[in-house]
Amino acid sequence: MKSLDIEGLARQSDFDYSFNGDILTIRDLDKGNKSVTNNIDNILAYINQFIPVSDYLVMYLDSSGIWDGVAVQEISGNFSCRFFPLNEKDYDKAVAKMHFLQL
């Protein structure tokens, strides 16, 4: 898939992302488009063009303001994702749980 296609698919969602040490954080900006939860594969493929996503622990802030985790496995450029609850509204507590779980 061309990178332009990946970007277009990822941009069906309103999100931003940042890195904090070994954690990739993705925030759903909740502007009415597809949720990060429902578009995570395309979002990760887009970010992976710039930095190897599988090298990071991944957590995301959903449209309800709750931080949860994503266990990511990359196989031949495709992502297999499994969501798991961090169930935290506080960023620092979510980061601590991510480091504890190391999924």
N, C-alpha and C positions, 0 to 999 in steps of 0.2 A: 504494500500500500504506500502510495506517495505521501511524503510528509505533509503536503498541503491537505490531503484527505484526512489524515490523522488530526491535524489542527482543527479542521472544520468539524469533525466528529466530537472532539474534546470541547470545542466552543459552543456546543449545544447546551452546555452547562455554564453557569456563572460561578467561577471559582478563582481563588488565588492559591499560591503555594509558596512555601519557604522551607529552609533547612535550618535545623538547630542541632549541630553536632551530627549524631548518627540518626536523627529523626527527620523524616520528610512530613511536613504538615500541609494538609489540603483543607481549605475552608470553603464551604458552600456559601456563596454570597446571597442565595435565595432571592433572586430577582425575577422569578416566575418561569424560568426555563427548566430543563431537565435537571433533576437533583444529582448531586455528586454520587450518591448511593446508587442510582440507576445508570450512571455513566462512568463508573470508576475504571473500567478496562480501557476506554478511550482516553481518559484523562491520564492514566499511568503511561500509556503508549506515547502520548504527547510529551510528557515530562521526560520520558526515557530517551527522547531524541537529544536531550541536553546533558543528562547525567544518568548513570545506571541506577534505576529505581530499586532493583533487587539488592543493592548495597546498603539500603536504609530500612529502618523500622518506619512503618507508615501509619499515621493516624490522621483522622479527618474530623472536622467540625461539621455536624449535619445541620440541616435547616431548622432543627429544633434547638440548636445551641448546645448540643451534647457531643463531647469528644468520644469517638470510638476508634478501634484499631482495624487495620487491614493486614492480614497475612498474605504476602505476595510471593508467588513463585513464577519465574519467567521460564518458558520453554519455547525455544526457537522463535523468540521475538513476540510470543503471545503470553498474556498474563492470566494466571489462575489466581483468583482472589477469594479469600474467606474473611468475612467480617466477624469481629468479636467485640464484645462490650467492654468498654472502659467505663462508660456511664458516668462521665465526669463533666461538669460545667467549668471547672477550674483547670486551666491549661497546665499549670505546674503539677497538679495531682495526676492529670492524664499522662504527662511525660514520665512521672515516677512509676506509674503502673506499666507503661510501655517498657521501661527498662527492667522492671521486675519480671514481666512476662516473657520478654525477648522472643516474640513470635515472628 
